[in-house]
Amino acid sequence: MWSLKRRSKAAGRWALKVLSVAALGAGVVLGETCTTQSAMTPAERDGLAAAARGMAEKVLANDAAGLRAMTIEEYAKDFTAIQSAVGNASAKVKGATMVVEQVYLLDASDLKRAADGTAPNTQFLCTLNKSIAEVDFSIPGLPPGKYGFAIVEARGIAAPWRLSFLMQQEGGQWKMGGFYPRAMTAAGHDGLWYWTEARRMAKSNERWNAWLYYKQAETLLNPTDLIQSTHLEKLHSEQTSAAPPAASEGVSPQAPLVVKGADGAEYHFTGLGVDDSLAKDKVDITARLKVEQIGDPVVARKRNIDAMNALVAAYPELRKGFHGVWVFAEAPGQNPYATELAMNDIH
């Protein structure tokens, strides 16, 4: 996922990241209104859809300059990262038909800034069709204004993609404030397939495989980490229930997975995920390995291979669910060193 973030800017510059409802705390205010497309007026719905379709068509045509003209001023000033993301997405959606799947109107016009001038953390709760189902948007540091979110699907191609846009209304026009391109399939399967497989694996007590397949399912089903929904909360609940004991708190720098090799060496993994970059019949595991120094490339490669051997030896079920393993050795202040092997080459 690519998102618009300015980590180094002062508080008050709005950034986009997911915040769970439980973690929002007392400093969060509810957005004034969230209107789903079924509750919008035709003019509201058509205006948002037309703007999103126009942005998606610019991506399809690899017209970064045209998209820049449709972007809010803050991000149009420095468009390098967005231009790169547009080029990558354009190659993935070549030949597709752009279909606007969902639009949301997020009205925060009446939000008040804090006494120090900073913008509040804002959550929009969107009830779907007057049901108990919800889609939640959590946006830290949101200035007062009128916003929209649109999900556009690139259809009619072998591997469909989803292009999502956060928009802000400026001068009566919708301008882009966030671009979130994501694949809808991995190794030829969609998110619902991975969810179904994760459930099957959980029942077979393949808990690591299930846990990672749930991760892949969410990546494919969720348009952006800006969103949570009733549907995704159910997936999270199932993933938590299926998680192996060693991953009950996740795998992170704060809670690393420690695996011992045959020679007694310890390997500290600070992240486990899934990758489809090799476009094989199965996805790969990605493992982030904490090291003090990357060192000589020959030594670094051997250490990575030893680490993946130790990981698969500790959890042999991984051989069944994945094509291979990527290990990314990471040391402070140094570029990561990556090694990939197919499962047949891991001993």
Buried (B, 14 or more C-beta within 10 A) or exposed (E): BBBBBEEEEEEEBBBBEBBEEEEBEEEBBBBBBBBBBEBBEEEBBEBBBBBBBBBBBBBBEBBBEBBBEBBBEBBBEEBEBBBEBBEEBBEBBEEBEBBBBBBBBBBBEEBEEEEEEBBBBBBBBBBBEEEEEBBBBBBBBBBBBBBBBBBBBBBEEEBBBBBBBBBBBEEEEBBBBBBBBBBBBBBBBBBEBBBEBBBEBBEEEBBBBBBBBBBBBBBBBBBBBBBBBBBBBEBEEBBEEBBBEBBEEEBBEEEBBEBEBEEEEEBBBBBBBBBBEBEBEBBBBBBBBBBEEBBEEEEBBEBBBBBBBBBBBBBEBBBEBBBBBBBBBBBEEEEBBBBBBBBEEBE
